[in-house]
Amino acid sequence: MNITPLEVTHEKNLYEQVAERIHSLIQEGTLQPGDRLPSVRKLKAQLSVSVSTVMEAYRLLEDRGLISVRPQSGYYVKLAIAQPPEPTESTPPCDASLVDTLMTFQFSRSSFHTDGLVQLGAAIPAVELMPTAALNRLMGQVLRQNPEYAHSYQLPPGCAPLRHEIARLMMNSGCSISPDAITITNGTMEAFYLALKAVTQPGDTVVIESPTYFGFLETLEELHLKALELPTHPREGLSLEALESVLQSRSIAACALVSNFSNPLGSCMSDLKKKQLAELLAQYEVPLVEDDIYGDLNFEGDRPKAVKAFDRHGLVLYCSSFSKTLSAGLRVGWCVAGRYQTRLERVKWLVNHTTPPANQLAIAAFLANGGYDRHLRQLRRTYQGQMTRMIQAICDDFPPETRVTQPTGGHILWLEIPGCDAMQLYKEALRYGIGIAPGPIFSPSRTYGHCFRLNSGILWNRDVEKAIQTLGHLVKQQLAAKILDEAPPLLRQH
Protein backbone atom coordinates (compact mmCIF):
# COMPACT_ATOMS: atom_id res chain seq x y z
CA MET A 1 0.00 0.00 0.00
CA ASN A 2 1.09 3.61 -0.59
CA ILE A 3 1.07 6.17 2.22
CA THR A 4 0.73 9.83 1.28
CA PRO A 5 3.63 12.18 2.15
CA LEU A 6 3.68 13.96 5.51
CA GLU A 7 2.74 17.56 6.08
CA VAL A 8 5.75 18.30 8.28
CA THR A 9 5.12 20.26 11.48
CA HIS A 10 7.68 21.53 13.99
CA GLU A 11 5.46 20.79 16.98
CA LYS A 12 6.53 17.11 17.11
CA ASN A 13 9.54 15.05 16.16
CA LEU A 14 9.47 13.64 12.65
CA TYR A 15 9.40 10.02 13.83
CA GLU A 16 6.37 10.83 16.03
CA GLN A 17 4.55 12.23 13.00
CA VAL A 18 5.31 9.06 11.05
CA ALA A 19 4.03 6.97 13.96
CA GLU A 20 0.83 9.02 14.15
CA ARG A 21 0.23 8.57 10.43
CA ILE A 22 0.45 4.78 10.80
CA HIS A 23 -1.68 4.90 13.97
CA SER A 24 -4.44 6.79 12.16
CA LEU A 25 -4.46 4.21 9.35
CA ILE A 26 -4.93 1.50 11.97
CA GLN A 27 -7.75 3.41 13.68
CA GLU A 28 -9.52 4.02 10.36
CA GLY A 29 -9.34 0.32 9.50
CA THR A 30 -7.13 0.83 6.46
CA LEU A 31 -4.56 -1.33 8.23
CA GLN A 32 -6.27 -4.33 9.84
CA PRO A 33 -4.99 -6.55 12.67
CA GLY A 34 -2.48 -8.97 11.18
CA ASP A 35 -1.71 -6.79 8.13
CA ARG A 36 1.92 -6.36 7.20
CA LEU A 37 3.25 -2.80 7.32
CA PRO A 38 5.39 -1.35 4.52
CA SER A 39 9.05 -2.27 4.81
CA VAL A 40 11.38 0.30 6.36
CA ARG A 41 12.92 1.16 2.98
CA LYS A 42 9.55 1.38 1.24
CA LEU A 43 8.10 3.71 3.89
CA LYS A 44 11.30 5.79 3.78
CA ALA A 45 10.76 6.33 0.04
CA GLN A 46 7.03 7.03 0.37
CA LEU A 47 7.40 9.61 3.14
CA SER A 48 10.78 11.03 2.07
CA VAL A 49 12.30 10.47 5.50
CA SER A 50 15.40 8.64 6.70
CA VAL A 51 15.66 4.96 7.59
CA SER A 52 16.38 5.89 11.20
CA THR A 53 13.19 7.99 11.33
CA VAL A 54 11.07 5.04 10.16
CA MET A 55 12.82 2.72 12.60
CA GLU A 56 12.14 5.10 15.50
CA ALA A 57 8.49 5.40 14.45
CA TYR A 58 8.09 1.63 14.32
CA ARG A 59 9.76 1.28 17.73
CA LEU A 60 7.35 3.86 19.17
CA LEU A 61 4.34 1.99 17.75
CA GLU A 62 5.77 -1.26 19.11
CA ASP A 63 6.14 0.29 22.58
CA ARG A 64 2.51 1.41 22.40
CA GLY A 65 1.46 -2.18 21.66
CA LEU A 66 0.07 -1.32 18.23
CA ILE A 67 2.49 -3.31 16.06
CA SER A 68 4.82 -6.29 16.44
CA VAL A 69 7.92 -7.44 14.60
CA ARG A 70 8.34 -10.94 13.21
CA PRO A 71 11.93 -12.02 12.56
CA GLN A 72 12.80 -12.22 8.85
CA SER A 73 9.27 -11.18 7.97
CA GLY A 74 8.67 -7.54 8.93
CA TYR A 75 6.32 -5.40 11.02
CA TYR A 76 2.64 -6.24 11.48
CA VAL A 77 -0.40 -4.60 13.00
CA LYS A 78 -0.78 -6.25 16.37
CA LEU A 79 -3.76 -8.45 16.96
CA ALA A 80 -5.26 -6.68 19.96
CA ILE A 81 -7.37 -9.60 21.13
CA ALA A 82 -10.07 -8.80 23.65
CA GLN A 83 -9.51 -10.56 26.96
CA PRO A 84 -12.74 -12.19 28.13
CA PRO A 85 -12.49 -14.56 31.10
CA GLU A 86 -11.42 -18.10 30.22
CA PRO A 87 -13.28 -21.33 31.04
CA THR A 88 -12.16 -23.16 34.13
CA GLU A 89 -10.48 -26.59 34.19
CA SER A 90 -13.04 -29.32 33.56
CA THR A 91 -14.18 -31.68 36.33
CA PRO A 92 -15.69 -34.70 34.56
CA PRO A 93 -17.09 -37.79 36.30
CA CYS A 94 -14.40 -40.34 37.19
CA ASP A 95 -16.19 -43.45 35.87
CA ALA A 96 -15.38 -45.21 32.61
CA SER A 97 -18.40 -45.70 30.36
CA LEU A 98 -19.43 -46.96 26.95
CA VAL A 99 -20.17 -44.26 24.40
CA ASP A 100 -23.45 -43.41 22.66
CA THR A 101 -23.02 -40.95 19.79
CA LEU A 102 -26.56 -40.80 18.37
CA MET A 103 -26.72 -37.11 19.33
CA THR A 104 -23.42 -36.53 17.51
CA PHE A 105 -24.73 -38.20 14.36
CA GLN A 106 -27.79 -35.96 14.38
CA PHE A 107 -25.55 -32.90 14.80
CA SER A 108 -23.33 -33.96 11.89
CA ARG A 109 -26.30 -34.45 9.58
CA SER A 110 -27.73 -31.01 10.36
CA SER A 111 -24.31 -29.34 10.06
CA PHE A 112 -23.27 -30.81 6.73
CA HIS A 113 -26.60 -31.29 4.95
CA THR A 114 -28.34 -27.96 5.55
CA ASP A 115 -28.03 -25.57 2.60
CA GLY A 116 -27.10 -21.97 3.35
CA LEU A 117 -26.01 -22.68 6.92
CA VAL A 118 -23.41 -20.34 8.42
CA GLN A 119 -20.95 -23.04 9.48
CA LEU A 120 -19.94 -21.92 12.96
CA GLY A 121 -20.30 -25.44 14.37
CA ALA A 122 -18.34 -27.77 12.11
CA ALA A 123 -14.57 -27.33 12.46
CA ILE A 124 -13.95 -26.97 8.75
CA PRO A 125 -11.68 -24.37 7.13
CA ALA A 126 -12.90 -22.22 4.27
CA VAL A 127 -12.07 -23.77 0.90
CA GLU A 128 -11.19 -20.26 -0.30
CA LEU A 129 -8.21 -20.29 2.08
CA MET A 130 -6.76 -23.46 0.56
CA PRO A 131 -4.38 -23.57 -2.46
CA THR A 132 -6.95 -25.36 -4.61
CA ALA A 133 -5.73 -23.95 -7.95
CA ALA A 134 -2.17 -25.16 -7.32
CA LEU A 135 -3.36 -28.57 -6.12
CA ASN A 136 -5.67 -28.98 -9.12
CA ARG A 137 -2.81 -28.15 -11.46
CA LEU A 138 -0.53 -30.63 -9.72
CA MET A 139 -3.23 -33.29 -9.79
CA GLY A 140 -3.43 -33.00 -13.57
CA GLN A 141 0.33 -33.10 -13.80
CA VAL A 142 0.75 -36.27 -11.71
CA LEU A 143 -2.04 -38.02 -13.62
CA ARG A 144 -0.29 -37.30 -16.91
CA GLN A 145 3.11 -38.37 -15.57
CA ASN A 146 1.86 -41.49 -13.73
CA PRO A 147 -1.17 -42.74 -15.69
CA GLU A 148 -0.86 -46.36 -14.59
CA TYR A 149 0.41 -45.82 -11.04
CA ALA A 150 -2.47 -43.48 -10.24
CA HIS A 151 -5.05 -46.11 -11.19
CA SER A 152 -3.40 -49.17 -9.63
CA TYR A 153 -3.81 -50.97 -6.33
CA GLN A 154 -1.16 -49.88 -3.87
CA LEU A 155 -0.02 -51.51 -0.64
CA PRO A 156 0.55 -49.78 2.67
CA PRO A 157 2.55 -47.85 3.78
CA GLY A 158 1.83 -45.59 0.78
CA CYS A 159 3.53 -43.40 -1.82
CA ALA A 160 7.31 -43.11 -1.20
CA PRO A 161 7.68 -39.47 -2.36
CA LEU A 162 4.93 -38.35 0.02
CA ARG A 163 6.37 -40.28 2.96
CA HIS A 164 9.74 -38.65 2.25
CA GLU A 165 8.19 -35.16 2.32
CA ILE A 166 6.24 -35.91 5.50
CA ALA A 167 9.40 -37.14 7.22
CA ARG A 168 11.04 -33.80 6.37
CA LEU A 169 7.95 -31.92 7.55
CA MET A 170 7.88 -33.72 10.89
CA MET A 171 11.33 -32.36 11.73
CA ASN A 172 9.49 -29.10 12.51
CA SER A 173 7.58 -30.89 15.27
CA GLY A 174 10.80 -32.20 16.83
CA CYS A 175 10.47 -35.70 15.35
CA SER A 176 13.26 -37.55 13.57
CA ILE A 177 11.29 -40.12 11.58
CA SER A 178 12.30 -42.45 8.75
CA PRO A 179 9.96 -42.40 5.72
CA ASP A 180 9.61 -46.17 6.20
CA ALA A 181 7.99 -45.55 9.62
CA ILE A 182 5.13 -43.55 8.06
CA THR A 183 1.82 -45.06 6.93
CA ILE A 184 -0.41 -42.96 4.66
CA THR A 185 -4.11 -42.90 5.60
CA ASN A 186 -7.39 -41.38 4.48
CA GLY A 187 -7.20 -38.35 6.76
CA THR A 188 -6.53 -38.10 10.48
CA MET A 189 -9.72 -39.87 11.48
CA GLU A 190 -8.75 -43.06 9.68
CA ALA A 191 -5.28 -42.81 11.21
CA PHE A 192 -6.90 -42.45 14.64
CA TYR A 193 -9.24 -45.39 14.03
CA LEU A 194 -6.43 -47.65 12.82
CA ALA A 195 -4.18 -46.61 15.71
CA LEU A 196 -6.81 -47.32 18.37
CA LYS A 197 -7.73 -50.63 16.77
CA ALA A 198 -4.05 -51.61 16.74
CA VAL A 199 -3.66 -51.15 20.52
CA THR A 200 -7.04 -52.09 22.03
CA GLN A 201 -9.59 -54.89 22.33
CA PRO A 202 -13.38 -54.47 22.74
CA GLY A 203 -14.22 -53.61 26.34
CA ASP A 204 -10.91 -51.85 27.04
CA THR A 205 -10.78 -48.45 28.71
CA VAL A 206 -9.24 -45.44 26.94
CA VAL A 207 -8.32 -42.22 28.74
CA ILE A 208 -9.46 -39.04 26.96
CA GLU A 209 -9.45 -35.30 27.53
CA SER A 210 -12.69 -33.73 28.74
CA PRO A 211 -14.16 -32.22 26.68
CA THR A 212 -12.80 -34.13 23.70
CA TYR A 213 -13.34 -34.18 19.95
CA PHE A 214 -16.63 -35.95 19.25
CA GLY A 215 -15.02 -37.88 16.36
CA PHE A 216 -12.92 -39.65 18.97
CA LEU A 217 -16.09 -40.68 20.78
CA GLU A 218 -17.60 -42.06 17.57
CA THR A 219 -14.47 -44.18 17.07
CA LEU A 220 -14.57 -45.45 20.65
CA GLU A 221 -18.19 -46.46 20.20
CA GLU A 222 -17.47 -48.26 16.93
CA LEU A 223 -14.63 -50.21 18.54
CA HIS A 224 -16.75 -51.00 21.66
CA LEU A 225 -14.31 -49.22 23.97
CA LYS A 226 -14.99 -47.45 27.27
CA ALA A 227 -14.08 -43.79 27.70
CA LEU A 228 -12.61 -42.38 30.89
CA GLU A 229 -12.71 -38.57 30.94
CA LEU A 230 -9.97 -36.67 32.77
CA PRO A 231 -9.81 -33.01 33.88
CA THR A 232 -8.42 -30.74 31.17
CA HIS A 233 -7.24 -27.13 31.35
CA PRO A 234 -8.15 -24.76 28.47
CA ARG A 235 -4.50 -23.69 28.09
CA GLU A 236 -2.36 -26.48 29.55
CA GLY A 237 -4.33 -29.52 28.44
CA LEU A 238 -4.77 -32.87 30.18
CA SER A 239 -4.13 -33.07 33.92
CA LEU A 240 -1.08 -35.28 34.39
CA GLU A 241 -1.84 -35.62 38.10
CA ALA A 242 -5.26 -37.10 37.30
CA LEU A 243 -3.72 -39.33 34.63
CA GLU A 244 -1.09 -40.71 37.02
CA SER A 245 -3.76 -41.44 39.64
CA VAL A 246 -5.80 -43.37 37.08
CA LEU A 247 -2.80 -45.32 35.79
CA GLN A 248 -1.99 -46.37 39.36
CA SER A 249 -5.48 -47.62 40.13
CA ARG A 250 -7.01 -48.91 36.89
CA SER A 251 -6.27 -50.98 33.82
CA ILE A 252 -5.89 -48.51 30.94
CA ALA A 253 -5.41 -49.75 27.36
CA ALA A 254 -4.53 -46.40 25.77
CA CYS A 255 -4.64 -42.63 26.06
CA ALA A 256 -5.99 -40.44 23.23
CA LEU A 257 -5.66 -36.68 22.87
CA VAL A 258 -5.04 -33.71 20.58
CA SER A 259 -1.68 -32.42 21.79
CA ASN A 260 -1.50 -29.03 20.01
CA PHE A 261 -4.43 -26.56 19.86
CA SER A 262 -6.85 -29.26 20.92
CA ASN A 263 -10.38 -29.70 19.72
CA PRO A 264 -12.52 -28.20 21.24
CA LEU A 265 -10.55 -26.30 23.94
CA GLY A 266 -7.60 -25.13 21.84
CA SER A 267 -5.16 -26.06 24.62
CA CYS A 268 -1.49 -26.65 23.86
CA MET A 269 0.75 -28.58 26.25
CA SER A 270 4.18 -27.16 27.04
CA ASP A 271 7.24 -29.12 25.89
CA LEU A 272 7.98 -30.00 29.51
CA LYS A 273 4.48 -31.37 30.02
CA LYS A 274 4.67 -33.36 26.79
CA LYS A 275 7.94 -34.90 27.93
CA GLN A 276 6.43 -35.76 31.31
CA LEU A 277 3.38 -37.29 29.58
CA ALA A 278 5.55 -39.50 27.36
CA GLU A 279 7.61 -40.64 30.35
CA LEU A 280 4.55 -41.32 32.50
CA LEU A 281 2.87 -43.46 29.85
CA ALA A 282 6.14 -45.32 29.21
CA GLN A 283 6.39 -46.11 32.92
CA TYR A 284 3.04 -47.93 32.75
CA GLU A 285 3.50 -49.28 29.18
CA VAL A 286 0.38 -47.47 27.97
CA PRO A 287 0.30 -46.34 24.31
CA LEU A 288 -0.72 -42.81 23.34
CA VAL A 289 -2.74 -42.06 20.22
CA GLU A 290 -1.70 -38.47 19.44
CA ASP A 291 -3.74 -36.34 17.03
CA ASP A 292 -1.63 -33.39 15.86
CA ILE A 293 -3.78 -32.13 13.00
CA TYR A 294 -3.62 -28.49 14.20
CA GLY A 295 0.09 -28.42 15.06
CA ASP A 296 1.12 -26.46 11.96
CA LEU A 297 -1.33 -23.65 12.75
CA ASN A 298 0.58 -21.82 15.50
CA PHE A 299 0.10 -18.06 15.49
CA GLU A 300 3.46 -16.99 16.92
CA GLY A 301 6.95 -18.43 17.37
CA ASP A 302 8.09 -21.89 16.40
CA ARG A 303 5.76 -24.76 15.66
CA PRO A 304 5.06 -26.61 18.94
CA LYS A 305 6.62 -30.02 19.34
CA ALA A 306 4.64 -33.23 19.23
CA VAL A 307 4.52 -35.66 22.15
CA LYS A 308 6.05 -38.09 19.62
CA ALA A 309 9.25 -36.01 19.80
CA PHE A 310 9.72 -37.31 23.37
CA ASP A 311 8.80 -40.95 22.63
CA ARG A 312 11.74 -43.24 23.37
CA HIS A 313 9.83 -46.54 23.43
CA GLY A 314 7.66 -46.54 20.29
CA LEU A 315 4.51 -46.12 22.38
CA VAL A 316 3.20 -42.96 20.71
CA LEU A 317 1.06 -43.50 17.62
CA TYR A 318 1.22 -40.09 15.91
CA CYS A 319 -1.69 -39.12 13.63
CA SER A 320 -2.10 -36.08 11.40
CA SER A 321 -3.27 -34.94 7.96
CA PHE A 322 -3.44 -32.01 5.55
CA SER A 323 -7.22 -31.58 5.96
CA LYS A 324 -6.94 -28.31 7.93
CA THR A 325 -4.05 -26.84 5.94
CA LEU A 326 -4.30 -27.93 2.28
CA SER A 327 -7.40 -29.91 1.36
CA ALA A 328 -10.11 -31.66 3.34
CA GLY A 329 -11.43 -33.43 0.25
CA LEU A 330 -8.21 -35.12 -0.83
CA ARG A 331 -8.24 -37.12 2.46
CA VAL A 332 -4.48 -37.45 2.83
CA GLY A 333 -3.25 -38.19 6.34
CA TRP A 334 -0.63 -40.35 8.00
CA CYS A 335 0.29 -42.31 11.10
CA VAL A 336 3.65 -43.03 12.71
CA ALA A 337 2.74 -46.08 14.76
CA GLY A 338 6.09 -46.98 16.32
CA ARG A 339 6.14 -50.55 17.61
CA TYR A 340 2.57 -51.05 16.35
CA GLN A 341 3.27 -50.26 12.68
CA THR A 342 2.93 -53.82 11.34
CA ARG A 343 -0.41 -54.30 13.10
CA LEU A 344 -1.68 -50.91 11.92
CA GLU A 345 -0.72 -51.52 8.28
CA ARG A 346 -2.45 -54.91 8.34
CA VAL A 347 -5.66 -53.26 9.57
CA LYS A 348 -5.26 -50.53 6.93
CA TRP A 349 -5.01 -53.17 4.22
CA LEU A 350 -8.14 -54.92 5.49
CA VAL A 351 -10.14 -51.69 5.75
CA ASN A 352 -9.47 -50.09 2.35
CA HIS A 353 -6.06 -51.17 0.97
CA THR A 354 -4.69 -47.69 0.31
CA THR A 355 -5.22 -43.95 0.02
CA PRO A 356 -5.77 -42.85 -3.62
CA PRO A 357 -2.27 -42.61 -5.19
CA ALA A 358 -3.02 -39.51 -7.28
CA ASN A 359 -4.01 -37.58 -4.15
CA GLN A 360 -0.79 -38.63 -2.45
CA LEU A 361 1.37 -37.60 -5.40
CA ALA A 362 -0.32 -34.19 -5.73
CA ILE A 363 0.30 -33.39 -2.06
CA ALA A 364 3.89 -34.65 -2.35
CA ALA A 365 4.52 -32.35 -5.32
CA PHE A 366 3.10 -29.37 -3.44
CA LEU A 367 5.34 -30.06 -0.45
CA ALA A 368 8.42 -30.60 -2.63
CA ASN A 369 8.21 -27.24 -4.42
CA GLY A 370 8.27 -25.21 -1.19
CA GLY A 371 4.68 -24.03 -1.52
CA TYR A 372 3.61 -25.39 1.84
CA ASP A 373 5.74 -23.05 3.96
CA ARG A 374 4.59 -19.97 2.03
CA HIS A 375 0.97 -21.07 2.23
CA LEU A 376 1.20 -21.77 5.98
CA ARG A 377 2.55 -18.31 6.76
CA GLN A 378 -0.48 -16.70 5.13
CA LEU A 379 -2.94 -19.21 6.56
CA ARG A 380 -1.69 -18.69 10.12
CA ARG A 381 -2.11 -14.91 9.80
CA THR A 382 -5.60 -15.34 8.38
CA TYR A 383 -6.73 -17.75 11.09
CA GLN A 384 -5.31 -15.49 13.79
CA GLY A 385 -7.08 -12.45 12.35
CA GLN A 386 -10.39 -14.26 12.05
CA MET A 387 -10.16 -15.62 15.58
CA THR A 388 -9.40 -12.14 16.89
CA ARG A 389 -12.45 -10.69 15.17
CA MET A 390 -14.66 -13.48 16.47
CA ILE A 391 -13.47 -13.07 20.08
CA GLN A 392 -14.03 -9.33 19.84
CA ALA A 393 -17.52 -9.86 18.43
CA ILE A 394 -18.33 -12.29 21.26
CA CYS A 395 -17.19 -9.70 23.81
CA ASP A 396 -19.40 -7.10 22.12
CA ASP A 397 -22.55 -9.19 21.62
CA PHE A 398 -22.68 -11.89 24.33
CA PRO A 399 -23.54 -11.57 28.03
CA PRO A 400 -20.65 -10.37 30.23
CA GLU A 401 -20.51 -13.70 32.10
CA THR A 402 -19.47 -15.49 28.88
CA ARG A 403 -16.12 -17.30 29.15
CA VAL A 404 -14.06 -17.85 25.98
CA THR A 405 -10.89 -19.82 25.34
CA GLN A 406 -7.77 -17.95 24.14
CA PRO A 407 -5.99 -20.41 21.80
CA THR A 408 -2.56 -19.59 20.38
CA GLY A 409 -3.22 -21.57 17.21
CA GLY A 410 -5.84 -23.45 15.21
CA HIS A 411 -9.29 -22.07 14.43
CA ILE A 412 -11.60 -23.28 17.22
CA LEU A 413 -13.18 -21.45 20.17
CA TRP A 414 -14.98 -22.92 23.19
CA LEU A 415 -17.57 -20.84 25.02
CA GLU A 416 -18.84 -21.42 28.54
CA ILE A 417 -21.97 -19.48 29.60
CA PRO A 418 -23.45 -20.20 33.05
CA GLY A 419 -27.18 -20.78 32.77
CA CYS A 420 -27.14 -21.33 29.01
CA ASP A 421 -28.82 -24.42 27.52
CA ALA A 422 -26.52 -25.26 24.60
CA MET A 423 -28.84 -27.88 23.08
CA GLN A 424 -31.75 -25.44 23.06
CA LEU A 425 -29.47 -22.74 21.60
CA TYR A 426 -28.29 -25.18 18.91
CA LYS A 427 -31.90 -25.83 17.82
CA GLU A 428 -32.86 -22.15 17.92
CA ALA A 429 -29.76 -21.14 15.94
CA LEU A 430 -30.59 -23.64 13.18
CA ARG A 431 -33.87 -21.79 12.60
CA TYR A 432 -31.80 -18.68 11.87
CA GLY A 433 -29.49 -20.58 9.50
CA ILE A 434 -26.62 -20.77 12.01
CA GLY A 435 -24.74 -23.90 13.04
CA ILE A 436 -23.00 -24.34 16.39
CA ALA A 437 -21.58 -27.44 18.08
CA PRO A 438 -23.33 -27.95 21.46
CA GLY A 439 -21.15 -28.97 24.40
CA PRO A 440 -22.82 -32.32 25.29
CA ILE A 441 -21.58 -33.99 22.07
CA PHE A 442 -17.99 -33.54 23.29
CA SER A 443 -18.46 -35.75 26.34
CA PRO A 444 -19.65 -39.35 26.80
CA SER A 445 -21.24 -38.25 30.09
CA ARG A 446 -23.18 -35.51 28.26
CA THR A 447 -21.76 -32.76 30.47
CA TYR A 448 -21.01 -29.23 29.18
CA GLY A 449 -24.67 -28.43 28.64
CA HIS A 450 -23.80 -24.74 29.13
CA CYS A 451 -20.94 -24.77 26.55
CA PHE A 452 -20.55 -24.83 22.77
CA ARG A 453 -17.83 -24.73 20.13
CA LEU A 454 -17.45 -22.16 17.36
CA ASN A 455 -15.35 -22.37 14.19
CA SER A 456 -13.32 -19.31 13.18
CA GLY A 457 -11.85 -21.10 10.15
CA ILE A 458 -14.47 -19.76 7.77
CA LEU A 459 -13.97 -16.42 6.03
CA TRP A 460 -14.94 -13.49 8.21
CA ASN A 461 -17.66 -11.51 6.45
CA ARG A 462 -20.91 -9.71 7.15
CA ASP A 463 -22.88 -12.98 7.35
CA VAL A 464 -20.53 -14.36 10.03
CA GLU A 465 -20.59 -11.08 11.94
CA LYS A 466 -24.39 -11.05 11.82
CA ALA A 467 -24.54 -14.69 12.93
CA ILE A 468 -22.45 -13.91 16.02
CA GLN A 469 -24.75 -10.99 16.84
CA THR A 470 -27.80 -13.26 16.45
CA LEU A 471 -26.27 -15.92 18.69
CA GLY A 472 -25.51 -13.34 21.36
CA HIS A 473 -29.11 -12.10 21.18
CA LEU A 474 -30.48 -15.66 21.48
CA VAL A 475 -28.28 -16.36 24.51
CA LYS A 476 -29.41 -13.15 26.22
CA GLN A 477 -33.05 -14.01 25.50
CA GLN A 478 -32.56 -17.49 26.92
CA LEU A 479 -30.92 -16.23 30.12
CA ALA A 480 -33.58 -13.55 30.59
CA ALA A 481 -36.36 -16.15 30.19
CA LYS A 482 -34.65 -18.41 32.74
CA ILE A 483 -34.41 -15.57 35.27
CA LEU A 484 -38.10 -14.86 34.74
CA ASP A 485 -39.04 -18.54 35.16
CA GLU A 486 -37.09 -18.73 38.42
CA ALA A 487 -38.61 -15.53 39.82
CA PRO A 488 -41.34 -15.68 42.49
CA PRO A 489 -44.88 -15.85 41.00
CA LEU A 490 -45.71 -12.32 42.14
CA LEU A 491 -42.73 -10.86 40.25
CA ARG A 492 -43.57 -12.87 37.12
CA GLN A 493 -47.02 -11.27 37.02
CA HIS A 494 -45.40 -7.85 36.80
Secondary structure, DSSP 8 states (H G I E B T S, - for coil): ---------SSS-HHHHHHHHHHHHHHTTSS-TT-B---HHHHHHHHT--HHHHHHHHHHHHHTTSEEEETTTEEEE----------------S--EE---HHHHHHHHHHHS-TT-EESSS----GGGS-HHHHHHHHHHHHHH-TTGGGS---TT--HHHHHHHHHHGGGGT----GGGEEEESHHHHHHHHHHHHH--TT-EEEEEES--HHHHHHHHHTT-EEEEEEEETTTEE-HHHHHHHHHHS---EEEEE-BS-TTT--B--HHHHHHHHHHHHHTT--EEEE-TTTT-BSSSS----GGGG-SSS-EEEEEESTTTT-STT--EEEE-GGGHHHHHHHHHHHHS---HHHHHHHHHHHHTTHHHHHHHHHHHHHHHHHHHHHHHHHHHS-TT-EE---SBSSEEEEE-TT--HHHHHHHHHHTTEE-EEGGGG-TT---TTEEEEE--S---HHHHHHHHHHHHHHHHHHHHHHHHHS-HHHHH-
